[in-house]
Amino acid sequence: MTEYLDIVNTLISYDTEEEWFEFKENLDKADEVGKYISALVNVGITIEKIVVI
């Protein structure tokens, strides 16, 4: 669990969203969440910013 908190704390330390991550709120439809995650993972892999847990 600590690893997840470390990742979240790292992400919220940025002043703005980056090309490899973004924050969403009120996103409660599973298929939409899945599409966002898939797209972000693809970008992260492309620019080598994926954190493997």
N, CA, C, O and CB atoms as a CASP TS submission, in Angstrom:
PFRMAT TS
TARGET T0000
AUTHOR 0000-0000-0000
METHOD Language model
MODEL 1
PARENT N/A
ATOM      1  N   MET     1       0.819  -1.196   0.000  1.00  0.00           N
ATOM      2  CA  MET     1       0.000   0.000   0.000  1.00  0.00           C
ATOM      3  C   MET     1       0.863   1.261   0.000  1.00  0.00           C
ATOM      4  O   MET     1       0.504   2.266  -0.614  1.00  0.00           O
ATOM      5  CB  MET     1      -0.932  -0.002   1.203  1.00  0.00           C
ATOM      6  N   THR     2       1.980   1.202   0.678  1.00  0.00           N
ATOM      7  CA  THR     2       2.876   2.350   0.750  1.00  0.00           C
ATOM      8  C   THR     2       3.367   2.746  -0.639  1.00  0.00           C
ATOM      9  O   THR     2       3.535   3.932  -0.925  1.00  0.00           O
ATOM     10  CB  THR     2       4.065   2.043   1.664  1.00  0.00           C
ATOM     11  N   GLU     3       3.599   1.757  -1.503  1.00  0.00           N
ATOM     12  CA  GLU     3       4.059   2.053  -2.858  1.00  0.00           C
ATOM     13  C   GLU     3       3.030   2.895  -3.604  1.00  0.00           C
ATOM     14  O   GLU     3       3.390   3.831  -4.318  1.00  0.00           O
ATOM     15  CB  GLU     3       4.341   0.754  -3.628  1.00  0.00           C
ATOM     16  N   TYR     4       1.754   2.566  -3.442  1.00  0.00           N
ATOM     17  CA  TYR     4       0.699   3.332  -4.107  1.00  0.00           C
ATOM     18  C   TYR     4       0.670   4.771  -3.598  1.00  0.00           C
ATOM     19  O   TYR     4       0.544   5.715  -4.379  1.00  0.00           O
ATOM     20  CB  TYR     4      -0.668   2.666  -3.888  1.00  0.00           C
ATOM     21  N   LEU     5       0.785   4.925  -2.301  1.00  0.00           N
ATOM     22  CA  LEU     5       0.779   6.265  -1.722  1.00  0.00           C
ATOM     23  C   LEU     5       1.979   7.068  -2.195  1.00  0.00           C
ATOM     24  O   LEU     5       1.859   8.268  -2.443  1.00  0.00           O
ATOM     25  CB  LEU     5       0.768   6.189  -0.197  1.00  0.00           C
ATOM     26  N   ASP     6       3.125   6.430  -2.324  1.00  0.00           N
ATOM     27  CA  ASP     6       4.320   7.111  -2.840  1.00  0.00           C
ATOM     28  C   ASP     6       4.088   7.595  -4.265  1.00  0.00           C
ATOM     29  O   ASP     6       4.480   8.707  -4.619  1.00  0.00           O
ATOM     30  CB  ASP     6       5.544   6.173  -2.792  1.00  0.00           C
ATOM     31  N   ILE     7       3.454   6.765  -5.080  1.00  0.00           N
ATOM     32  CA  ILE     7       3.164   7.145  -6.471  1.00  0.00           C
ATOM     33  C   ILE     7       2.194   8.317  -6.505  1.00  0.00           C
ATOM     34  O   ILE     7       2.412   9.290  -7.228  1.00  0.00           O
ATOM     35  CB  ILE     7       2.582   5.946  -7.259  1.00  0.00           C
ATOM     36  N   VAL     8       1.124   8.224  -5.725  1.00  0.00           N
ATOM     37  CA  VAL     8       0.141   9.310  -5.690  1.00  0.00           C
ATOM     38  C   VAL     8       0.791  10.600  -5.207  1.00  0.00           C
ATOM     39  O   VAL     8       0.566  11.662  -5.789  1.00  0.00           O
ATOM     40  CB  VAL     8      -1.048   8.940  -4.781  1.00  0.00           C
ATOM     41  N   ASN     9       1.581  10.521  -4.165  1.00  0.00           N
ATOM     42  CA  ASN     9       2.252  11.717  -3.649  1.00  0.00           C
ATOM     43  C   ASN     9       3.203  12.321  -4.670  1.00  0.00           C
ATOM     44  O   ASN     9       3.314  13.543  -4.770  1.00  0.00           O
ATOM     45  CB  ASN     9       3.011  11.385  -2.377  1.00  0.00           C
ATOM     46  N   THR    10       3.881  11.486  -5.418  1.00  0.00           N
ATOM     47  CA  THR    10       4.764  11.979  -6.482  1.00  0.00           C
ATOM     48  C   THR    10       3.943  12.707  -7.540  1.00  0.00           C
ATOM     49  O   THR    10       4.313  13.799  -7.972  1.00  0.00           O
ATOM     50  CB  THR    10       5.562  10.811  -7.125  1.00  0.00           C
ATOM     51  N   LEU    11       2.837  12.111  -7.957  1.00  0.00           N
ATOM     52  CA  LEU    11       2.014  12.719  -9.006  1.00  0.00           C
ATOM     53  C   LEU    11       1.417  14.047  -8.551  1.00  0.00           C
ATOM     54  O   LEU    11       1.392  15.003  -9.326  1.00  0.00           O
ATOM     55  CB  LEU    11       0.897  11.763  -9.422  1.00  0.00           C
ATOM     56  N   ILE    12       0.939  14.126  -7.321  1.00  0.00           N
ATOM     57  CA  ILE    12       0.316  15.371  -6.876  1.00  0.00           C
ATOM     58  C   ILE    12       1.348  16.452  -6.577  1.00  0.00           C
ATOM     59  O   ILE    12       0.983  17.604  -6.345  1.00  0.00           O
ATOM     60  CB  ILE    12      -0.532  15.119  -5.644  1.00  0.00           C
ATOM     61  N   SER    13       2.613  16.102  -6.580  1.00  0.00           N
ATOM     62  CA  SER    13       3.651  17.112  -6.372  1.00  0.00           C
ATOM     63  C   SER    13       3.891  17.957  -7.624  1.00  0.00           C
ATOM     64  O   SER    13       4.504  19.022  -7.545  1.00  0.00           O
ATOM     65  CB  SER    13       4.951  16.443  -5.947  1.00  0.00           C
ATOM     66  N   TYR    14       3.410  17.487  -8.780  1.00  0.00           N
ATOM     67  CA  TYR    14       3.541  18.257 -10.012  1.00  0.00           C
ATOM     68  C   TYR    14       2.568  19.439  -9.979  1.00  0.00           C
ATOM     69  O   TYR    14       1.465  19.335  -9.442  1.00  0.00           O
ATOM     70  CB  TYR    14       3.278  17.360 -11.257  1.00  0.00           C
ATOM     71  N   ASP    15       2.995  20.560 -10.561  1.00  0.00           N
ATOM     72  CA  ASP    15       2.130  21.739 -10.628  1.00  0.00           C
ATOM     73  C   ASP    15       1.018  21.577 -11.651  1.00  0.00           C
ATOM     74  O   ASP    15      -0.073  22.121 -11.479  1.00  0.00           O
ATOM     75  CB  ASP    15       2.949  22.970 -10.960  1.00  0.00           C
ATOM     76  N   THR    16       1.289  20.834 -12.710  1.00  0.00           N
ATOM     77  CA  THR    16       0.303  20.622 -13.768  1.00  0.00           C
ATOM     78  C   THR    16       0.335  19.169 -14.202  1.00  0.00           C
ATOM     79  O   THR    16       1.261  18.428 -13.874  1.00  0.00           O
ATOM     80  CB  THR    16       0.568  21.555 -14.972  1.00  0.00           C
ATOM     81  N   GLU    17      -0.686  18.775 -14.940  1.00  0.00           N
ATOM     82  CA  GLU    17      -0.687  17.442 -15.526  1.00  0.00           C
ATOM     83  C   GLU    17       0.427  17.369 -16.568  1.00  0.00           C
ATOM     84  O   GLU    17       0.845  18.392 -17.110  1.00  0.00           O
ATOM     85  CB  GLU    17      -2.074  17.106 -16.162  1.00  0.00           C
ATOM     86  N   GLU    18       0.895  16.181 -16.838  1.00  0.00           N
ATOM     87  CA  GLU    18       1.926  15.960 -17.837  1.00  0.00           C
ATOM     88  C   GLU    18       1.337  15.129 -18.968  1.00  0.00           C
ATOM     89  O   GLU    18       0.198  14.671 -18.881  1.00  0.00           O
ATOM     90  CB  GLU    18       3.168  15.261 -17.217  1.00  0.00           C
ATOM     91  N   GLU    19       2.106  14.939 -20.015  1.00  0.00           N
ATOM     92  CA  GLU    19       1.599  14.152 -21.148  1.00  0.00           C
ATOM     93  C   GLU    19       1.383  12.698 -20.777  1.00  0.00           C
ATOM     94  O   GLU    19       0.653  11.991 -21.471  1.00  0.00           O
ATOM     95  CB  GLU    19       2.558  14.238 -22.323  1.00  0.00           C
ATOM     96  N   TRP    20       1.995  12.238 -19.708  1.00  0.00           N
ATOM     97  CA  TRP    20       1.911  10.836 -19.338  1.00  0.00           C
ATOM     98  C   TRP    20       1.011  10.578 -18.132  1.00  0.00           C
ATOM     99  O   TRP    20       0.878   9.429 -17.709  1.00  0.00           O
ATOM    100  CB  TRP    20       3.281  10.314 -19.056  1.00  0.00           C
ATOM    101  N   PHE    21       0.389  11.614 -17.569  1.00  0.00           N
ATOM    102  CA  PHE    21      -0.623  11.390 -16.536  1.00  0.00           C
ATOM    103  C   PHE    21      -1.568  12.583 -16.469  1.00  0.00           C
ATOM    104  O   PHE    21      -1.209  13.706 -16.822  1.00  0.00           O
ATOM    105  CB  PHE    21       0.041  11.147 -15.158  1.00  0.00           C
ATOM    106  N   GLU    22      -2.765  12.312 -16.015  1.00  0.00           N
ATOM    107  CA  GLU    22      -3.749  13.372 -15.808  1.00  0.00           C
ATOM    108  C   GLU    22      -4.679  12.969 -14.675  1.00  0.00           C
ATOM    109  O   GLU    22      -4.862  11.785 -14.393  1.00  0.00           O
ATOM    110  CB  GLU    22      -4.554  13.655 -17.109  1.00  0.00           C
ATOM    111  N   PHE    23      -5.252  13.958 -14.041  1.00  0.00           N
ATOM    112  CA  PHE    23      -6.181  13.718 -12.951  1.00  0.00           C
ATOM    113  C   PHE    23      -7.606  13.832 -13.456  1.00  0.00           C
ATOM    114  O   PHE    23      -7.918  14.701 -14.270  1.00  0.00           O
ATOM    115  CB  PHE    23      -5.936  14.698 -11.798  1.00  0.00           C
ATOM    116  N   LYS    24      -8.461  12.962 -12.975  1.00  0.00           N
ATOM    117  CA  LYS    24      -9.878  12.987 -13.317  1.00  0.00           C
ATOM    118  C   LYS    24     -10.673  12.967 -12.027  1.00  0.00           C
ATOM    119  O   LYS    24     -10.263  12.360 -11.038  1.00  0.00           O
ATOM    120  CB  LYS    24     -10.267  11.788 -14.237  1.00  0.00           C
ATOM    121  N   GLU    25     -11.802  13.629 -12.050  1.00  0.00           N
ATOM    122  CA  GLU    25     -12.706  13.545 -10.912  1.00  0.00           C
ATOM    123  C   GLU    25     -14.111  13.311 -11.439  1.00  0.00           C
ATOM    124  O   GLU    25     -14.460  13.718 -12.547  1.00  0.00           O
ATOM    125  CB  GLU    25     -12.640  14.833 -10.036  1.00  0.00           C
ATOM    126  N   ASN    26     -14.889  12.657 -10.632  1.00  0.00           N
ATOM    127  CA  ASN    26     -16.268  12.336 -11.003  1.00  0.00           C
ATOM    128  C   ASN    26     -16.359  11.453 -12.239  1.00  0.00           C
ATOM    129  O   ASN    26     -17.326  11.530 -12.997  1.00  0.00           O
ATOM    130  CB  ASN    26     -17.041  13.605 -11.238  1.00  0.00           C
ATOM    131  N   LEU    27     -15.370  10.630 -12.432  1.00  0.00           N
ATOM    132  CA  LEU    27     -15.387   9.681 -13.546  1.00  0.00           C
ATOM    133  C   LEU    27     -15.787   8.330 -12.950  1.00  0.00           C
ATOM    134  O   LEU    27     -14.971   7.640 -12.340  1.00  0.00           O
ATOM    135  CB  LEU    27     -13.974   9.606 -14.292  1.00  0.00           C
ATOM    136  N   ASP    28     -17.054   7.969 -13.139  1.00  0.00           N
ATOM    137  CA  ASP    28     -17.561   6.806 -12.426  1.00  0.00           C
ATOM    138  C   ASP    28     -18.062   5.683 -13.326  1.00  0.00           C
ATOM    139  O   ASP    28     -18.670   4.731 -12.837  1.00  0.00           O
ATOM    140  CB  ASP    28     -18.654   7.227 -11.526  1.00  0.00           C
ATOM    141  N   LYS    29     -17.823   5.775 -14.612  1.00  0.00           N
ATOM    142  CA  LYS    29     -18.237   4.706 -15.520  1.00  0.00           C
ATOM    143  C   LYS    29     -17.020   3.839 -15.832  1.00  0.00           C
ATOM    144  O   LYS    29     -16.013   4.322 -16.348  1.00  0.00           O
ATOM    145  CB  LYS    29     -18.865   5.288 -16.835  1.00  0.00           C
ATOM    146  N   ALA    30     -17.131   2.558 -15.510  1.00  0.00           N
ATOM    147  CA  ALA    30     -15.991   1.648 -15.622  1.00  0.00           C
ATOM    148  C   ALA    30     -15.390   1.635 -17.021  1.00  0.00           C
ATOM    149  O   ALA    30     -14.166   1.627 -17.155  1.00  0.00           O
ATOM    150  CB  ALA    30     -16.409   0.248 -15.240  1.00  0.00           C
ATOM    151  N   ASP    31     -16.210   1.632 -18.063  1.00  0.00           N
ATOM    152  CA  ASP    31     -15.656   1.578 -19.420  1.00  0.00           C
ATOM    153  C   ASP    31     -14.882   2.846 -19.757  1.00  0.00           C
ATOM    154  O   ASP    31     -13.881   2.778 -20.470  1.00  0.00           O
ATOM    155  CB  ASP    31     -16.773   1.365 -20.442  1.00  0.00           C
ATOM    156  N   GLU    32     -15.323   4.002 -19.261  1.00  0.00           N
ATOM    157  CA  GLU    32     -14.594   5.245 -19.504  1.00  0.00           C
ATOM    158  C   GLU    32     -13.270   5.253 -18.742  1.00  0.00           C
ATOM    159  O   GLU    32     -12.245   5.686 -19.269  1.00  0.00           O
ATOM    160  CB  GLU    32     -15.449   6.459 -19.099  1.00  0.00           C
ATOM    161  N   VAL    33     -13.298   4.777 -17.512  1.00  0.00           N
ATOM    162  CA  VAL    33     -12.071   4.691 -16.722  1.00  0.00           C
ATOM    163  C   VAL    33     -11.078   3.770 -17.432  1.00  0.00           C
ATOM    164  O   VAL    33      -9.892   4.088 -17.525  1.00  0.00           O
ATOM    165  CB  VAL    33     -12.370   4.177 -15.281  1.00  0.00           C
ATOM    166  N   GLY    34     -11.554   2.645 -17.926  1.00  0.00           N
ATOM    167  CA  GLY    34     -10.698   1.702 -18.645  1.00  0.00           C
ATOM    168  C   GLY    34     -10.068   2.320 -19.870  1.00  0.00           C
ATOM    169  O   GLY    34      -8.889   2.096 -20.143  1.00  0.00           O
ATOM    170  N   LYS    35     -10.840   3.099 -20.615  1.00  0.00           N
ATOM    171  CA  LYS    35     -10.303   3.760 -21.818  1.00  0.00           C
ATOM    172  C   LYS    35      -9.220   4.769 -21.444  1.00  0.00           C
ATOM    173  O   LYS    35      -8.178   4.833 -22.096  1.00  0.00           O
ATOM    174  CB  LYS    35     -11.435   4.466 -22.603  1.00  0.00           C
ATOM    175  N   TYR    36      -9.461   5.555 -20.398  1.00  0.00           N
ATOM    176  CA  TYR    36      -8.452   6.517 -19.948  1.00  0.00           C
ATOM    177  C   TYR    36      -7.178   5.815 -19.498  1.00  0.00           C
ATOM    178  O   TYR    36      -6.075   6.226 -19.858  1.00  0.00           O
ATOM    179  CB  TYR    36      -9.003   7.374 -18.808  1.00  0.00           C
ATOM    180  N   ILE    37      -7.332   4.766 -18.719  1.00  0.00           N
ATOM    181  CA  ILE    37      -6.161   4.036 -18.235  1.00  0.00           C
ATOM    182  C   ILE    37      -5.380   3.448 -19.404  1.00  0.00           C
ATOM    183  O   ILE    37      -4.153   3.540 -19.444  1.00  0.00           O
ATOM    184  CB  ILE    37      -6.580   2.921 -17.260  1.00  0.00           C
ATOM    185  N   SER    38      -6.076   2.858 -20.334  1.00  0.00           N
ATOM    186  CA  SER    38      -5.423   2.274 -21.504  1.00  0.00           C
ATOM    187  C   SER    38      -4.658   3.329 -22.296  1.00  0.00           C
ATOM    188  O   SER    38      -3.511   3.108 -22.685  1.00  0.00           O
ATOM    189  CB  SER    38      -6.454   1.593 -22.402  1.00  0.00           C
ATOM    190  N   ALA    39      -5.285   4.461 -22.531  1.00  0.00           N
ATOM    191  CA  ALA    39      -4.630   5.530 -23.285  1.00  0.00           C
ATOM    192  C   ALA    39      -3.411   6.064 -22.545  1.00  0.00           C
ATOM    193  O   ALA    39      -2.368   6.302 -23.153  1.00  0.00           O
ATOM    194  CB  ALA    39      -5.612   6.667 -23.558  1.00  0.00           C
ATOM    195  N   LEU    40      -3.538   6.254 -21.236  1.00  0.00           N
ATOM    196  CA  LEU    40      -2.408   6.761 -20.462  1.00  0.00           C
ATOM    197  C   LEU    40      -1.264   5.764 -20.407  1.00  0.00           C
ATOM    198  O   LEU    40      -0.098   6.154 -20.464  1.00  0.00           O
ATOM    199  CB  LEU    40      -2.851   7.108 -19.057  1.00  0.00           C
ATOM    200  N   VAL    41      -1.583   4.489 -20.297  1.00  0.00           N
ATOM    201  CA  VAL    41      -0.539   3.464 -20.301  1.00  0.00           C
ATOM    202  C   VAL    41       0.191   3.464 -21.635  1.00  0.00           C
ATOM    203  O   VAL    41       1.416   3.354 -21.678  1.00  0.00           O
ATOM    204  CB  VAL    41      -1.136   2.073 -20.017  1.00  0.00           C
ATOM    205  N   ASN    42      -0.559   3.586 -22.723  1.00  0.00           N
ATOM    206  CA  ASN    42       0.073   3.619 -24.042  1.00  0.00           C
ATOM    207  C   ASN    42       1.031   4.795 -24.180  1.00  0.00           C
ATOM    208  O   ASN    42       2.134   4.639 -24.703  1.00  0.00           O
ATOM    209  CB  ASN    42      -0.987   3.686 -25.133  1.00  0.00           C
ATOM    210  N   VAL    43       0.621   5.960 -23.719  1.00  0.00           N
ATOM    211  CA  VAL    43       1.504   7.133 -23.774  1.00  0.00           C
ATOM    212  C   VAL    43       2.699   6.924 -22.853  1.00  0.00           C
ATOM    213  O   VAL    43       3.834   7.225 -23.221  1.00  0.00           O
ATOM    214  CB  VAL    43       0.738   8.423 -23.379  1.00  0.00           C
ATOM    215  N   GLY    44       2.440   6.408 -21.654  1.00  0.00           N
ATOM    216  CA  GLY    44       3.522   6.171 -20.708  1.00  0.00           C
ATOM    217  C   GLY    44       4.563   5.219 -21.247  1.00  0.00           C
ATOM    218  O   GLY    44       5.762   5.437 -21.076  1.00  0.00           O
ATOM    219  N   ILE    45       4.113   4.168 -21.895  1.00  0.00           N
ATOM    220  CA  ILE    45       5.045   3.214 -22.491  1.00  0.00           C
ATOM    221  C   ILE    45       5.849   3.897 -23.589  1.00  0.00           C
ATOM    222  O   ILE    45       7.055   3.685 -23.711  1.00  0.00           O
ATOM    223  CB  ILE    45       4.291   1.985 -23.053  1.00  0.00           C
ATOM    224  N   THR    46       5.177   4.711 -24.379  1.00  0.00           N
ATOM    225  CA  THR    46       5.839   5.400 -25.476  1.00  0.00           C
ATOM    226  C   THR    46       6.952   6.302 -24.964  1.00  0.00           C
ATOM    227  O   THR    46       8.022   6.367 -25.569  1.00  0.00           O
ATOM    228  CB  THR    46       4.831   6.214 -26.276  1.00  0.00           C
ATOM    229  N   ILE    47       6.715   6.993 -23.863  1.00  0.00           N
ATOM    230  CA  ILE    47       7.752   7.904 -23.362  1.00  0.00           C
ATOM    231  C   ILE    47       8.491   7.323 -22.148  1.00  0.00           C
ATOM    232  O   ILE    47       9.236   8.026 -21.466  1.00  0.00           O
ATOM    233  CB  ILE    47       7.128   9.253 -22.990  1.00  0.00           C
ATOM    234  N   GLU    48       8.271   6.042 -21.896  1.00  0.00           N
ATOM    235  CA  GLU    48       8.984   5.295 -20.853  1.00  0.00           C
ATOM    236  C   GLU    48       8.807   5.882 -19.454  1.00  0.00           C
ATOM    237  O   GLU    48       9.776   6.033 -18.709  1.00  0.00           O
ATOM    238  CB  GLU    48      10.451   5.242 -21.185  1.00  0.00           C
ATOM    239  N   LYS    49       7.571   6.209 -19.106  1.00  0.00           N
ATOM    240  CA  LYS    49       7.281   6.751 -17.785  1.00  0.00           C
ATOM    241  C   LYS    49       6.417   5.824 -16.950  1.00  0.00           C
ATOM    242  O   LYS    49       5.912   6.234 -15.904  1.00  0.00           O
ATOM    243  CB  LYS    49       6.605   8.085 -17.916  1.00  0.00           C
ATOM    244  N   ILE    50       6.233   4.585 -17.384  1.00  0.00           N
ATOM    245  CA  ILE    50       5.382   3.670 -16.639  1.00  0.00           C
ATOM    246  C   ILE    50       6.073   3.202 -15.364  1.00  0.00           C
ATOM    247  O   ILE    50       7.242   2.816 -15.389  1.00  0.00           O
ATOM    248  CB  ILE    50       5.002   2.471 -17.505  1.00  0.00           C
ATOM    249  N   VAL    51       5.354   3.237 -14.264  1.00  0.00           N
ATOM    250  CA  VAL    51       5.828   2.711 -13.003  1.00  0.00           C
ATOM    251  C   VAL    51       5.208   1.334 -12.834  1.00  0.00           C
ATOM    252  O   VAL    51       3.986   1.203 -12.780  1.00  0.00           O
ATOM    253  CB  VAL    51       5.472   3.659 -11.808  1.00  0.00           C
ATOM    254  N   VAL    52       6.038   0.319 -12.752  1.00  0.00           N
ATOM    255  CA  VAL    52       5.536  -1.043 -12.601  1.00  0.00           C
ATOM    256  C   VAL    52       5.467  -1.373 -11.125  1.00  0.00           C
ATOM    257  O   VAL    52       6.439  -1.231 -10.382  1.00  0.00           O
ATOM    258  CB  VAL    52       6.431  -2.064 -13.355  1.00  0.00           C
ATOM    259  N   ILE    53       4.280  -1.819 -10.723  1.00  0.00           N
ATOM    260  CA  ILE    53       4.072  -2.142  -9.310  1.00  0.00           C
ATOM    261  C   ILE    53       3.984  -3.643  -9.165  1.00  0.00           C
ATOM    262  O   ILE    53       3.810  -4.147  -8.055  1.00  0.00           O
ATOM    263  CB  ILE    53       2.793  -1.460  -8.751  1.00  0.00           C
TER
END
